Amino acid sequence: MDHSDAPPENDDLRTRLHAMETKAKRLRNQRNSYSDDARSSAEKRDTVQSQGREIKDQINERLEEQKSIRDTAKQHRDRRDEIQTRIRELIGKSKGKRDDDRNSRSVVVELAEVESGISNIEDRIMTDGRLSLDKENKLLKQLKSLKSRRNQLMPEVEENSIIKLDLKDLDGSILTLKAEADSEHNLMLEAHKKADEIWEEIKPLFEERDFLRSEGDRYHAIFVSSRRSADEVHATLVDLYSEVDEIKNVLKEQEQDQKKSIEEYNREAKRSLNTPSESEEMANDLANLLLSSGSITLGGTGVDEGRAEKGSLSDKRAGRRKIKARRGR
């Protein structure tokens, strides 16, 4: 059956279907375009973020190097401050200002005092012949105590690389300590200078890292926006496909109904073209019709002939009744 013979409502549905399919094609292209933009932005974002991680690793490496140098500078500063503290203590000693609180003195000064005491006691025992036995025993006991204290102080002094002092030559010791303090101070300044140079090298890396981070955020925002747009278009497309399927189902049902009507029409038309002799069904229908009307005649010419024949038979019977019987002669 040609679509030109279809009902007007079918034409409307087909027009709507064509418009929807055209719109669906446009939406598919639009969705694919958004998806391509999202994919491209994601790839650029990942590339930029990878570069950013490399820059971050470089920054962390240089920062660790700078921190190590700063720690070295701090060690030189602490040693300088310790030496300067010893210098102040020696200056106080040279002026006769002793601090009664031994805990406030530095380890190196205490060690110098202990060694000086050991040296004095040993010299007296060796040179003073007027010492009594009791006095000598006391000196030996004091000497033993000083040596024990020296053994306790030596590891701490050696651990901190502290310069030994000679209390017999305070001025020389002060000058030696000043030179050592100046050396530690210069080493501290050199370390800080080197750390500052590293910082100047790190600053451009920070700028590049921040730029890559902003670019990564920008590409990610484009990716999210494109992905959201693609999802929205896809949702619209799904709804449109649902409507398209509904219209197709309606058209399919209508086409099936039209097909059934055409087949029924063709069967009826074929039956109307057949004679009773060609169609047993038609012959049976015709016989039933005639029997129900009571006018069927087999071998005659019609209804009138049947009536004439019936009248003739009645007349003959009547004539026979009028003839009287005669006796023979």
C-alpha positions as CSV (number, residue, x, y, z in Angstrom):
1,M,0.0,0.0,0.0
2,D,1.4,3.4,-1.0
3,H,2.0,6.0,1.7
4,S,-0.1,8.4,-0.4
5,D,-3.1,6.2,0.4
6,A,-2.4,6.4,4.2
7,P,-4.7,8.4,6.5
8,P,-3.8,12.1,7.2
9,E,-2.9,11.2,10.8
10,N,-0.3,8.8,9.5
11,D,1.2,11.7,7.4
12,D,1.4,13.8,10.6
13,L,3.1,11.1,12.5
14,R,5.6,10.5,9.7
15,T,6.3,14.2,9.5
16,R,6.9,14.3,13.3
17,L,9.1,11.2,13.0
18,H,11.2,12.7,10.3
19,A,11.6,15.9,12.3
20,M,12.5,14.0,15.4
21,E,15.1,11.9,13.5
22,T,16.6,15.1,12.1
23,K,16.8,16.6,15.6
24,A,18.3,13.4,17.0
25,K,21.0,13.5,14.4
26,R,21.8,17.1,15.3
27,L,21.8,16.2,19.0
28,R,24.1,13.3,18.4
29,N,26.6,15.5,16.6
30,Q,26.3,18.1,19.4
31,R,26.9,15.4,22.1
32,N,29.8,14.0,20.2
33,S,31.3,17.5,19.9
34,Y,31.0,18.1,23.6
35,S,32.5,14.7,24.3
36,D,35.5,15.4,22.0
37,D,36.0,18.7,23.8
38,A,35.9,17.0,27.2
39,R,38.3,14.3,26.0
40,S,40.7,16.9,24.6
41,S,40.6,19.0,27.7
42,A,41.2,16.0,29.9
43,E,44.3,15.0,27.9
44,K,45.7,18.6,28.1
45,R,44.9,18.7,31.8
46,D,46.7,15.4,32.4
47,T,49.7,16.6,30.4
48,V,49.9,19.9,32.3
49,Q,49.5,18.2,35.7
50,S,52.3,15.7,34.8
51,Q,54.6,18.7,34.0
52,G,53.5,20.3,37.3
53,R,54.4,17.2,39.2
54,E,57.9,17.2,37.6
55,I,58.4,20.8,38.6
56,K,57.2,20.0,42.1
57,D,59.7,17.2,42.4
58,Q,62.5,19.6,41.3
59,I,61.3,22.2,43.8
60,N,61.2,19.7,46.7
61,E,64.7,18.5,45.8
62,R,66.1,22.0,45.8
63,L,64.3,22.8,49.0
64,E,65.8,19.8,50.7
65,E,69.2,21.0,49.5
66,Q,68.5,24.5,50.8
67,K,67.3,23.1,54.2
68,S,70.4,21.0,54.6
69,I,72.5,24.2,54.0
70,R,70.4,26.2,56.4
71,D,70.9,23.4,59.0
72,T,74.7,23.7,58.4
73,A,74.5,27.4,58.9
74,K,72.6,26.9,62.1
75,Q,75.3,24.6,63.4
76,H,78.0,27.2,62.6
77,R,75.9,29.8,64.4
78,D,75.5,27.7,67.5
79,R,79.2,27.0,67.6
80,R,79.9,30.7,67.2
81,D,77.5,31.5,70.0
82,E,79.1,28.8,72.3
83,I,82.6,30.2,71.6
84,Q,81.5,33.7,72.3
85,T,80.0,32.5,75.6
86,R,83.4,31.0,76.5
87,I,85.1,34.2,75.6
88,R,82.9,36.2,77.9
89,E,83.6,33.7,80.7
90,L,87.3,33.9,80.1
91,I,87.2,37.7,80.1
92,G,85.4,37.5,83.4
93,K,88.0,35.2,84.8
94,S,90.8,37.5,83.6
95,K,89.1,40.3,85.6
96,G,88.8,38.2,88.7
97,K,85.0,37.7,88.3
98,R,84.3,34.1,89.0
99,D,80.8,32.7,88.9
100,D,79.9,30.7,92.0
101,D,77.4,28.7,90.1
102,R,79.4,26.0,88.3
103,N,76.4,24.9,86.4
104,S,76.3,28.2,84.5
105,R,79.8,27.7,83.2
106,S,80.5,26.0,79.9
107,V,81.9,22.5,79.7
108,V,85.2,23.7,78.1
109,V,85.9,26.2,80.9
110,E,85.2,23.5,83.5
111,L,87.5,21.1,81.7
112,A,90.2,23.7,81.6
113,E,89.9,24.4,85.3
114,V,90.0,20.6,86.0
115,E,93.1,20.1,84.0
116,S,94.7,23.2,85.6
117,G,94.0,21.8,89.0
118,I,95.4,18.4,88.1
119,S,98.6,20.0,86.8
120,N,99.0,22.1,90.0
121,I,98.6,19.1,92.3
122,E,101.0,17.0,90.3
123,D,103.6,19.8,90.3
124,R,103.3,20.3,94.1
125,I,103.6,16.6,94.9
126,M,106.7,16.4,92.7
127,T,108.4,19.6,93.9
128,D,107.2,20.2,97.5
129,G,109.4,18.1,99.8
130,R,107.8,19.5,103.0
131,L,104.5,17.7,102.4
132,S,103.5,15.4,105.3
133,L,102.1,12.0,104.5
134,D,98.6,13.0,105.6
135,K,98.7,16.1,103.3
136,E,100.1,14.1,100.4
137,N,97.3,11.5,100.8
138,K,94.7,14.3,100.7
139,L,96.3,15.7,97.5
140,L,96.3,12.3,95.9
141,K,92.7,11.8,96.8
142,Q,91.9,15.3,95.3
143,L,93.9,14.5,92.2
144,K,92.0,11.2,91.7
145,S,88.7,13.1,91.9
146,L,89.8,15.7,89.4
147,K,91.0,13.0,86.9
148,S,87.6,11.3,87.2
149,R,85.8,14.5,86.5
150,R,88.1,15.1,83.5
151,N,87.2,11.7,82.1
152,Q,83.6,12.7,82.4
153,L,84.1,16.0,80.6
154,M,86.4,14.9,77.8
155,P,83.8,12.9,75.7
156,E,81.4,15.9,75.7
157,V,84.1,18.3,74.7
158,E,85.4,16.0,71.9
159,E,81.8,15.4,70.7
160,N,81.2,19.1,70.2
161,S,84.7,19.7,68.8
162,I,85.3,22.3,71.5
163,I,88.7,24.0,71.7
164,K,90.6,23.3,74.8
165,L,91.6,26.3,76.9
166,D,94.7,27.0,78.8
167,L,93.8,28.9,81.9
168,K,97.4,29.7,82.4
169,D,97.3,31.8,79.2
170,L,93.9,33.5,79.3
171,D,94.7,36.2,76.8
172,G,96.0,33.7,74.3
173,S,93.0,31.5,74.8
174,I,90.7,34.5,74.3
175,L,92.4,35.3,71.0
176,T,92.2,31.7,69.9
177,L,88.5,31.6,70.7
178,K,87.8,34.9,68.9
179,A,89.5,33.5,65.8
180,E,87.4,30.4,66.0
181,A,84.2,32.4,66.5
182,D,85.0,34.6,63.5
183,S,85.6,31.4,61.4
184,E,82.3,29.9,62.5
185,H,80.6,33.2,61.7
186,N,82.1,33.4,58.2
187,L,81.1,29.8,57.6
188,M,77.6,30.6,58.7
189,L,77.4,33.6,56.3
190,E,78.7,31.5,53.4
191,A,76.1,28.9,54.1
192,H,73.3,31.4,54.2
193,K,74.6,33.0,51.0
194,K,74.5,29.7,49.2
195,A,71.0,28.9,50.5
196,D,69.9,32.3,49.3
197,E,71.3,31.6,45.8
198,I,69.4,28.3,45.8
199,W,66.2,30.2,46.7
200,E,66.7,32.5,43.7
201,E,66.9,29.4,41.5
202,I,63.8,28.0,43.1
203,K,61.6,31.1,42.6
204,P,61.2,30.7,38.8
205,L,60.2,27.1,39.5
206,F,57.5,28.3,41.8
207,E,56.2,30.6,39.2
208,E,56.2,27.8,36.6
209,R,54.5,25.5,39.0
210,D,51.7,28.0,39.8
211,F,51.2,28.7,36.0
212,L,50.9,24.9,35.3
213,R,48.5,24.5,38.2
214,S,46.3,27.3,36.9
215,E,46.4,25.8,33.4
216,G,45.5,22.4,34.8
217,D,42.6,23.9,36.7
218,R,41.4,25.8,33.6
219,Y,41.5,22.6,31.5
220,H,39.7,20.7,34.2
221,A,36.9,23.3,34.4
222,I,36.5,23.0,30.6
223,F,36.4,19.2,30.9
224,V,33.7,19.3,33.6
225,S,31.6,21.9,31.7
226,S,31.9,19.9,28.4
227,R,31.1,16.6,30.2
228,R,28.1,18.1,31.9
229,S,26.8,19.5,28.5
230,A,27.4,16.2,26.8
231,D,25.4,14.5,29.6
232,E,22.5,17.0,29.3
233,V,22.3,16.5,25.5
234,H,22.5,12.8,25.9
235,A,19.6,12.9,28.4
236,T,17.6,14.9,25.9
237,L,18.5,12.5,23.2
238,V,17.3,9.5,25.3
239,D,13.9,11.2,25.8
240,L,13.7,11.9,22.1
241,Y,14.5,8.3,21.2
242,S,11.7,7.2,23.5
243,E,9.2,9.4,21.6
244,V,10.6,8.2,18.3
245,D,10.0,4.6,19.4
246,E,6.5,5.4,20.5
247,I,5.7,6.9,17.1
248,K,7.3,4.0,15.2
249,N,5.2,1.6,17.3
250,V,2.0,3.5,16.5
251,L,2.9,3.6,12.7
252,K,3.7,-0.1,12.8
253,E,0.4,-1.0,14.4
254,Q,-1.5,1.2,11.9
255,E,0.4,-0.5,9.0
256,Q,-0.5,-3.9,10.4
257,D,-4.2,-2.9,10.6
258,Q,-4.1,-1.5,7.1
259,K,-2.4,-4.7,5.8
260,K,-5.2,-6.8,7.5
261,S,-7.9,-4.6,5.9
262,I,-6.3,-4.9,2.5
263,E,-6.0,-8.7,2.8
264,E,-9.7,-8.9,3.9
265,Y,-10.8,-6.7,1.0
266,N,-8.8,-8.8,-1.5
267,R,-10.5,-12.0,-0.2
268,E,-14.0,-10.5,-0.5
269,A,-13.2,-9.2,-4.0
270,K,-12.0,-12.6,-5.1
271,R,-15.1,-14.3,-3.7
272,S,-17.4,-11.8,-5.5
273,L,-15.8,-12.7,-8.9
274,N,-16.4,-16.4,-8.5
275,T,-19.6,-18.3,-9.9
276,P,-21.5,-20.9,-7.8
277,S,-19.9,-23.7,-9.9
278,E,-16.4,-22.3,-9.1
279,S,-17.0,-21.8,-5.4
280,E,-18.5,-24.5,-3.3
281,E,-19.0,-22.0,-0.5
282,M,-21.0,-19.7,-2.8
283,A,-23.1,-22.6,-4.1
284,N,-24.0,-23.7,-0.6
285,D,-25.0,-20.2,0.3
286,L,-27.2,-19.8,-2.8
287,A,-28.9,-23.2,-2.2
288,N,-29.7,-22.3,1.4
289,L,-31.1,-19.0,0.2
290,L,-33.4,-20.7,-2.4
291,L,-34.6,-23.4,0.0
292,S,-35.5,-20.9,2.6
293,S,-37.6,-19.0,-0.1
294,G,-39.5,-22.3,-1.2
295,S,-39.1,-21.5,-4.9
296,I,-36.6,-24.0,-6.1
297,T,-37.5,-26.0,-9.3
298,L,-35.5,-28.9,-10.6
299,G,-35.8,-29.6,-14.4
300,G,-38.7,-27.1,-15.0
301,T,-38.9,-23.8,-16.7
302,G,-40.2,-21.8,-13.8
303,V,-42.9,-21.1,-11.3
304,D,-45.7,-20.5,-13.8
305,E,-45.1,-23.9,-15.6
306,G,-45.4,-25.6,-12.3
307,R,-48.8,-23.9,-11.6
308,A,-50.1,-24.8,-15.1
309,E,-49.2,-28.4,-14.7
310,K,-50.9,-28.5,-11.3
311,G,-54.1,-27.0,-12.9
312,S,-54.2,-29.6,-15.7
313,L,-54.0,-32.5,-13.3
314,S,-57.0,-31.1,-11.3
315,D,-59.1,-30.9,-14.5
316,K,-58.4,-34.4,-15.5
317,R,-59.3,-35.7,-12.1
318,A,-62.6,-33.8,-12.2
319,G,-63.5,-35.2,-15.7
320,R,-63.0,-38.7,-14.4
321,R,-65.4,-38.1,-11.6
322,K,-68.2,-37.0,-14.1
323,I,-68.1,-40.2,-16.2
324,K,-70.7,-42.6,-15.0
325,A,-70.3,-46.3,-15.1
326,R,-72.2,-48.2,-17.8
327,R,-73.2,-51.7,-17.9
328,G,-72.5,-53.7,-20.9
329,R,-75.1,-55.0,-23.2
